[in-house]
Amino acid sequence: MNSARPRRPASREDFEVAIICALSIEADPVEALFDHHWEDDGPPYDKARGDPNAYSTGAIGRHNVVLAHMPGMGKASAAAVAANCRSSFPNIRLALIVGVCGVIPFRPGGSGETAETVLGDVIVSHGVVQYDLGRRLPEQFVTKDTLLDALGRPNTEIRALLTKLKGLRSRKMLQGKMGDYMEVLRCEPELAAVYPGVAQDKLFETTYRHARDGLSCEECACDGKLIPRARLSQGDRQPAVHFGLIASGDTVIKSGKDRDDIARETGVIGFEMESAGVWDIFPSVVIKGACDYADSHKTKAWQRYAAATAAACMKAFLGYWMPPIPVCCETRLSYAAIVLVPYPRNEGFVGRSAVLDKLKQLLLKSASQARVALYGLGGIGKTQIALECAYRLKEARSEMSVFWVHASNAERFRQAYTSIAEECRVPGYDDFKTDILTLVKKWLERKDCCPWMMVIDNADDTQLFFGRQRGSETDGHEENLARYLPECLHGAILVTTRNKQAGSRLTKGKSLIEVGFMDDGETNQLLRAHLDGISAAPGEFSTLSSRLEHLPLALVQAAAFIQENTIDVGKYLELLDSSDQNLINLLSEEFEIEGRDSETPRAVAETWFLSFEQIQRQDAFASELLSLMSFLHRQAIPLEFLSDYSKQQQDQEVRGEMQLTKALGVLKAFSFVAEETDHGLDMHRLVQLVTRKWLAKEGRMRHFAGQALLTVSHCYPFGRYETREVCSTYLAHAYAVLGSKGTVSMPVERC
């Protein structure tokens, strides 16, 4: 019924369902029906001091369950196991005693008819009778049945569910689910969960005794009269579920006469040996499969099949048992604020005070929903700022929940929403047919939901959130995830993105904050925090910051390299300044950093590669322009060069002014170029070098180096007095393309 797996319990206190089995053949099918085994995810849970029990833990449907393996049969052993289980798992609300039992073949049914039980059927208890507790008188045994001696009836919650399951519709559904789970068990040959056959289901007359104990009926040639059964003659092989009293005691009943006498006196419909020991310790339900008729012809031929039907019924039963809804979503007053942030607070965070103050002001306003986007170059520190903001807001408003949503692709976005649904137990989260994105959106929009803030991290892909634009040359995405962002006054959304265009659309153009490079004071603090104990001459921190253009990720990467290789700052500067290739190699070094997504590349170069690839998917022409500009001088790149390139491409349609404007808009949105009013475009030196490395990796460096050379040669005017100013402006770019390794020995066809 409910296929959603609960989250892994944080401790033993989070388990609320216990299953107790006396025999391995009873526990095996139970474990086989676990939807997940928590031991597969890590070490087993510990136990209370002095607890000798052995446990298996896992999930069945919506429930975290603990399976207790008994060392032996009988109610004394069961009582000891249950008592120890209670000390280790103190919040158990339901115990299921699952296994095999002997049954009463016939009993009075409704409307004066006789109800029939056959082997493989399942008995579900609505009460337990301890039939061997009493006084042995000379003439007879008298069972104790006073108020103080009786085991009593189940609690109200269990009785209500059993009443429901006895109903015609629910009972049919329960038995239907059992059939599904039996199919699962039959797929494991060692469980032997196969119906033994009608020929093996023999019920002799009560007075006919088995010829020789220890041998099967076939071996000792039992030839007594068999009692016919209507269900077997009709070919009914599906196990049925019977609700009633079950007898529990330390005596194995192997007498048809005693069986019938006890059933007549107590009204029981089955016999087993463990539930009396558990009943007073936990709220309990006994679920046992019929493996014999409690007579002298008892056989083990049906044990494994009966254990399987009991396990199948157990799982079906748990589908109806409702876990308690945590105090998190019923009313505003009872809401327990939740923090779902995948990273601890970064204790080395420094600076950014102005941005954080502005964020706090915008996110806590209540006139309309707050939506704010932090945008900037990859590695500039957007995620770190969002992380610090989340913890500061939580400190300022303890009642506020904080949710973190990775938005680099649709799968991770959905995973984050699923975690919110499971952690908050959003009503309907465990229905596998539910659209989890819509469910979480509507739940967060509810007026009785308490304040929350959601961080949408790495929301760089415009097409992922808004679908493929009409007329786009790329395949794009059709996800349109923006429609799943909740809109309400009590919620705030903080977006981090490298793409200003995506940030603008996600915030509806309301609040965009550009995250720029750190200033000299902030970078000095950052380096001191990461280079504690490393020697540096006066001014070397400032020099290093300047060389790396005050980019936080590059500075942290440099600090990691210095620490790992036990060098000083001066030596690192020597490596940095020796050549552009050394600089690129240093920017490509992997390193570890707190508060950064494990799936995001650590190295600066790899981080920007992701941006390049995103640009290529979003606007292929923008990717071409970026590649071309990487071979020009990085400052004052004339727009005439780019316009000429767009017009001169062979085997492509001529791109107009609109396409050029849009392509440059994408590059500006990703902060890879900036437009100067009178001097064209500027590129950061590090961006330019990493772009060339990317082209080399893609095998396209020579192509775009040639395109840059052809473009400059085509635009460069003849040296006249009238053109001296233009020649002077273009000269730096001519030197740049001629000095590029990609253009060495390249014939200039259009000079």
N, C-alpha and C positions, 0 to 999 in steps of 0.2 A: 504493500500500500504506500509506503513512504521510502523512497530510495535515497533521499539525501543523507549523507553521512554526517554525524555530529562531529564537532571539532575534537581533537585529541584532549582528553582531560588533563588539566594542569596538575592534579594530584589525586590521591585515593579518595578524597572527599567529594570528587565530582561524579563518582559512580553511584547510580541509584537503582540498578537492577542486578541481582545476583542469580546465578543458575547453579544448582547443586546436583551433581551426578555421583552415584555410588560406584559405578563400574566404568571401565575404559570403553566398553562397547556402547555405553550410553553417552559418554562425553564426546566420542569421536564424531558422530553426526552433528552434534551441537556445534562443535568447533568448525565443522565443514560448512555450516550455514552462517558463520560470521561474515559480514560484509567487508570487514577489515580487521586485521590483527594488529593491535597497537605495539606489540613486541617487534613487528617488522620495521617500525619507525625509530626504534631506539631500545635502550635497556628496559627490562621489566620494571613495573612499579614496585616500590619497596613494601614491607609489611610492618605491622606493629611488633614491638619487641615481644618475643615469646610466642608468636604465631607460627605453628608448624605447617600450616596449610600450603598447598601448591595451587597457584592460580594461573588462569589464562585470561587476558583482557582483550576486548575488541569492541566492535560496533555491530549492532544488528538494527537495521532501519534507522530510526531516530535516536536509538538508545546506546549509551555506553554501558557495556555489561562486563561483569566479572564472573568467570566460571571457576567454581571451587571443586577440586578433585578430591573425593573422599578416599581415605586409606582402606576402608572396609565397609561392609554393609551393616545395617541395623540403626535403630534410633539413637543409641548412645553415641555411636560414631558420628551420626548426622548432627546431633546436638553439639558435640565438641567442635565440629567443623563450622557450624553456624555461629557459635559464640565467638570463635577466633576470627571469623570473617567479619563479624560486626565490629570487633575492635580495630581491624585494619581498614574497613570500609564503613565508616560510621553513618553514612547517609543513605543506606539502602532502603528504598521504599517498597520494594517488591522482591520476593524470593520465589523462584520457580524450581520445584523439585521435579526433575525430568529423568525418565528412564522407562523401565518395563515393570509390568505387574501381572498378577493373576486376576481373572475376571469371573463374574457371575454370568453364565451364558443366557439366562432368561430372568426377567423381572417384570413386574406389572407395568404396563404402559398406559397411555391415555385411552379413554373411551372403552375401558375394559379389555383392551388388547394386551398382548404380551410383547414386550420389547426384547429385542434379540441383540446380543453382542457376539461378534466373531473375532477370531485372532487377527491382529493387525489394527483393530479399532483403537481409539484413544479415549481414555477416561480423564475428564477434567473435574477436579474436586470443587464442591461448594461447601465442604466441611470434612473433617477428619475424625474418625472414631478410633480410639486406642483400645482395640478389642481385647487385648491380653492384659489390661490393667484391671484388677478386681480381686475377688476373694474366691479361693478354691474351697467349696463346701463338700461334705461327704457325697452328696448327691449330684452336685452341679457346680459350675463356675459362674459366679455372678459378676458382671462387669460393673465398675463404678461409673455412675452417671450423675452424680451430684454436681451442683454448680461449681464447687471448688475443684472437683476432679476433672470435669469435662474440658476438652481443648477449646471449645467455643467455636464461633462462626467467624468468617473473614470480616475484615473491616468494611465500612460502608462503600468505599471506592471500589474495592474488589467485587463486592456483592452487586453493585450497580452494573459493572461491566459484564459479569457473568449472566445477569438477567437479560442484558441486551443480546449477548451471544447465543442464548438459548432460543431466541426468536428465530422464526423460520428463515427469513432473509439473511440475517447475520450468520446463522449456522451454515447455510449453503455457501455463503461467501468465504467463511472460515475454511470449510472443507475444500473449496475450490483453490484457495491459496495453498493449502497443504499439498494438493496435487502438483502444483507448480514447484514447490520446494522438494517434493519427492523426486521429481525429474532431475533436479540438481544433484541430489544424493546418489541417484542411480549412475551418474556419470563417473563416480569414484568406485571402481570395482572392489577395492579392499573393504568398503563399508558393507558390501553384500546387502544392499537395500532393495533387493528384488523379492517380489511376492513369491513365497515358497510353493504355492499351489493349493487348490481346493483339496486335493487328496491328502495333504498333510494336516488339514484342519479336521481333527477327529474329536468328537464329543461322545464319550461312552455314557451309558446309563449310570446314575449316581452309585448304585450298589455294586457295579462291576469294578473290581480292583485290579490294578496292574499286576501282572504275574510275577515280575522280578525287578526289584529296584536296581537302578544303575544301568539297565538295558533299555533300548528303545522298544516301542510296541512291536516293530517289525522283527527285532532280534528275539523277543520272547513270545512272539506269535499271539498277541492279544487278539481274541476273536469275539469279544463281547458285542452286544447289540449297539449300533451307532444311532444316535438321535439325529433325525433329519433337521436341517435348518433351511428356512424359506429363502433367506438371502443368498445362501450358497447355491441353492438349486436354481435361482434366478440369474446366476452368473454375476452377482454384485461383488466385485473385488475392490471397490474403492473404500478406503478406511473411513468409518463414520466416527463422529465425536459424541460422547455421552457425558452428560453432566450429572453429578450426584455425589453421595457420600463415599469416601474411600476408607477402608480399614487399614490401620497401620499398627505393626507390632514386630517383635523380634522373632516370631515363629513363622516358619515357612509353611503355608497351608498346602497339604498334599492329600486332602481327603474331600471327596465330593460331598459326603454327608455333613462334615463339619462346615464346609463352605456354605451349604444351603442353610444350615441351622443359624450360623452367624448372620447371614444375609437376611434371614427371616426376622431375627431379633433386632437387628440394628438398622436395616434398610440400606446397607452398603452395596456398591456395585463392583467393587474391586478390592484387591489386597496388595499391599506393598509394605516396605520395612523402614522407610526413612522419614516420612513427613511428620510423624509424631515428635521427632527430635528437633525439628526446625520450626514447628508451628508457633510455639510460644516466644521464639526469638525474633522472627521476621514476619511481617504480613506475607502470607504464602498462598500459592496456588500449586496444586499437584497436577502434573501432566504426564500420564503414563500410558505406554502402548501395551496392548494385550498380547502377552507371549504364551500364556497357557490358561487352562480353566481351573487352576487351583485344585486339581485332583491328583490322583496317584499316577496318572498318565502324563505328568509334566514332562516336557521336552525342551531342549535348547534350540530346536530347529527354527523357532520363530523369533529368537531374541534379537538378532540384528535387524530384522525387518521391523519389529515392534519398536526398537530403539529409534529407528529412522522415522517412523510415523510420529512418535512422540516429539522428536526434534523438529519435524516439519510443523506440527501443531504449535509447538512453542514459538517458533518464529512468526507464524500466522497470528497467534495470540498477541505477541508484542506489537504487531501492526495496529492493534486496537487500543493498546495501553498508552495513555496520553502522558508524555513527559510534562512536568510543570513548566509553565512559561516564566522565565526569569523576570524579575522586576526591572523591565527596561523599556516597555513599549505600551503599557496600558494607559497610563495617565501621565501628565506632565509632572505631577507631584511625586510619583513613585519611580520616575525614570532614573536609571543608574547610568551616569555618563560613561561613555566608552572611548578609549583611545586606541585606534587601529593605525598606528604609525610603525613602519617596518624598521626604523632606525632609532637607536638611543640618541639622546641629545649630544651634540658635538661640543665637548668641553673646550675644544680649541678654537671655537668660533670667535672671530674678532670683527670689529668695525660694523659698517653698514647701518649705523644708527639712524640716519635720515630716512633710509628706505623702510626700516622696521617701524619707525614712528608713523610714517605715512600709511603703511599697511594696517597697523593697529587701528588707526583712525577710520580708514575706509571699511575694514571688515566688521567693525562693531557698530556701524551706523544702522538705523532701523527704519528709515523712511521707505526704503525699498530694498530688495535683495541686493546684497553686496557681491559684486563679481569683479575681481581684480586679476590682472595678468602681469606677471613678471616676464619680460622678454629681454633677450640679449644673446651674445655670442656663446656658443657651447664652451663650458669650462669657466664661465664668468662668475659662477657662484649662485645661480638662481635656486637650485634645490636646497643648498645650505641655508639660504635666507628663508625659504619656505619652512624648512625644518625648525629653525630657531623661532620663527613666527608662530608655528603651531604650538610649541611648548610655552611660549610667552602668553599666548591667548588662553591656554589651558590654566596657567597660573592666575591670570586675571579673572577668568570665569570658570569656576570649578564645575558648574552644571553643564558646560558645553562639551559635546562629543567632538572628536576629531577623527576624520576618516582620510586615508591616503589611497589614491587611485593611480596606479601606473597606467599611462595612456600611450605608450609607445606603439601598441598594436591592439587590435580588437580583443584578442584572447586574454591579454593581461587586464584590460578594462573589465571584461566580464568576470575574471577571477576575483578582482577587487570587490565588485558588487556582490558576488557570491559570498565572500568573506564577511561583508557587512550583514548580509541576510542571515548567515549562520550565527555570527557572534551575537547579534541582537535578537535572534529568534523571531525574525519578522514572520507574522502569520502567513502560512502558505509556502514558506521557504523550502519545505521538505517534499513538496509535490513536484515530481520530476517533469510534469507537463507545464509547470509555471514558467512564464517569461520572467527570468530573474531580474533583468534590467528594468522592466516596467514595474515589477513588484517593489523593488527598492526605491525607485523614483517616487512612486505614489506614497510609500510609507514615510519617506523623509518629508514629503509635502504635507502630511497630516498636521492639522492644527494642534493636536495634543502631543506632537513630537517635540521634544525639548531642543534647545539651540544646538546647532552643529556647524562645523566648518569642514569643507571637503577640499583637499589639495589634489588637483589634477596635474600630475607631474609628467613632464616630457610630452606635452600635447603639441607636437611639431607638425603633424600630418593634417593639413586642412581637409584633404579628401576623406580621411578616415572619419572626421566629425561631420562633414557636410556633404559627402558624396562627390562623385565625379562631376566636374563642371561641364556644362553643355558645350560641345565643340572641342573638348580637350583632346590632345593628341595621345595622351597616355591612357592606359587601362584604368588606373585609379582604383578607388574603393567605393563600395556601395553601402557602407555600414551606417552612415548618418548617425553617429553616436551622440551628437549634440542634443538630439531630442530626448535623451535619457538623463540629462542633467536636471535635477529638481529645481523648481522655481517656487520660492516661498519667502516670507519676511523673516522667518526665524533661522534661515540657513545662509551661509556665506560660502562662496567658491573662490579659491585661489588657484590660478593657472600658472604653471611655469612652462615656458616655450622658447625655443630658439627662433620661432617664426612669428614675427610681429603680426602678420596677416591672420594667422590662426588665433593669436591672442585677442586681436581686435574683434573677430567674429564671435569668439566664445564669450567675451564680456559685453557683446553688443555695443562695442565702441565706448563703453563707459569709463573704465579706469585702466589705463595702461601705464606701467612703470618700467622704464628702461633701466636695466642693471648695467652700469658702466664699469670701467676698470677701477680698481682700488687706487686710492691716493697713496703717496709715499709713506705717510704715517701708518696707514692701515697695513700696507705690505710689510713694513718693518715689524709690526706686531705679529703678523701672520708667520713670518720667517722665524722670529724669536720663539714663538710657541712651538714650532716644528723642529727647531734646531737647538734645543736646549743642550748646552754643554759643548756645542761646536764653536771653535774659534773663528772670528771674523775680524779683519782689520776695519778701522773706522771708514764708513762710507761704502763698504762692500755690499751690505744689504740693499742699499739704495741703488748701487750699480747693477746688482743682480735683478732687482725689480725692473729697472729701466730696460735691461737687455731682454727681459721676458714680457715687456710691455704691460706690466702690472696685472697680468692675467692670473687670477688665484689658482686655477688648476695647474698651470705651468709652474708656479712657485712652489706649490705643495709637491709636485712631481720632482722638482729640483731638490727640495729638502729631503725627500725620500732617497734619491740617488746619493746625495752627500752622506746621509746616515748609513746607508747600506754598504757603501764603499769606503767608509772611514776616511774621507778627505775633508779638507777645509773649503770654505767658500771661494778663496782665491784660486785654488786648483780647478774648481768647477767653472769659474769664469774663464780660465785659460782654455779649457775644453770648449766652452761655449763660443769663444771668440776666434778659435783657430780656423774654422771653416763653416760654411753654410751646411755642409753635409753632416758635420758634428752636431750642429744645432738640431737638424732634423732627427738624427739618431737619438739625441737626448730627449726630444719631444715624443719619441716613439717608445720609450722605456715604460714597461708596465710597472705599476706600484699599487699598494693598498691604501685605501682612504676610508675613514668612517663616514657614515651618512650618505653613501653613494650606492645606487642600485647595482646589485651583483651582476645584472645582465648588461650594464652599460660599460663600455670600454673605459679603462682607467687612463690610458695614455692620451695626451692632448691630441696627437695626430689621429689616433683611432676615433676619438670623439668627434673630430671635425669630418672624418671620412663619412660618418653617419649622416651628417648634415649635407655633405656633397651628394650622397646617394638620394637623400630626401628631395633635394633640389632637382636632381636629374629626373626623378619620378614625377614631380609636380610640374616642372617646366623645363623641357630638354634644351630649349634655346637659352635659358638662363644658365644652365650648366655649361653650355658652349662659351658664353660670354665670360664666365668666371675662369674657364680654362685659358681662354685667349689672354685675359688681363694678367694672368699669373706670369706671363713672359714679358710684359711691359714694365716700365718703371712704375713703382707702386703708388706714386703720387701724381696728381693732376693728369689722370688718364683722360684724354679728349673723347668726348661723346662722338666726335666725327669718326674716330677709329671704329667704334662699335656699330655705328650706322653703316659705314662702308662694308664692314664684315657681313652684316645682315643682308646687304644688297648683292654681294659678290659671290655668295655660295652657289656652287654648281649643283645641279641635280636636286635642287630644293626650290620650293616656291619662294618668291621674294617676300620677305617679312616687312610689314609696314611699320609705321611709327607707333601704332597701338601695341603691336607685339613686342617691340623693343622697350617701350615704356613699362609694360607688364613684366617682362623678364627682369629688367633692372629693379622693379619693385620687389620681386622675390629675393634678389640678392641683398637689397637694403633691409628687407624684413628679417633675413637671417644674420644681419650685422656683418656681412662679409665685405661690403663696400659702403662707403659714405659719400654723399654728394656735396662737393664744395660749390658755393654759389657761382663763382667765376672761373673756377679752375678744374672743372671736370670731376672725376671720381678718384677717391683714395682707397687703397687696400692696406690692411695691416701687414707688416712684413712677415709675421709668423703665418698668417693666413696664406700669403702668397707662396711661401716655401712649402707648406703642407699641401697646398693644391698641386704643386708640381710633383710632390711625392705620390699623391693619389693618382695623377696622370701616369706616372711611371709604373705604378702598380697595375693600372688598367691597360698598360701598353699603348697609351695614346699621347705620350709626351712629344714624340717627334712630329706627329701630325699637327698639334696645336702650336708648337714652336714654329713650324713652317707657316701656319696660318697667320701668326703674329708678325713674322717677317714680311710676308706678302702684303698684309694690311698696312704696315708702316711704310713700306716702299711705295705702295699705291697712293697713300695720302700725303707723303712727303713732297713738298713743292720744289720746283727748281730754285736754285739759289740766286734770287734777284733781290734788289734793294726793297721791293715792295713786299717780299715774302720773308724778310729777315726775322720778323717777330714770330711768325708761325714756325719757321725753321728752328729758332731758338727754343720754342715751346716743345717741339717734337724731338729735339736732339737727344734728350735723356732717354726717350723710348727707343730711338734708333740704336743707341749704345747698348741698351738693355737686351734687345732682341739679337743684336749681333754678338753679344757676349754670352748668350745662352748656349749651353752644351748641346741642346737639341737642334741648333741651327748650324753647328760646325760642319763645314764641307757641303752645305745644302745649296744646290743651285737656285739662284734667284731668277725666276722665270719672268717676273713682271716688273723688274726694276727699270 
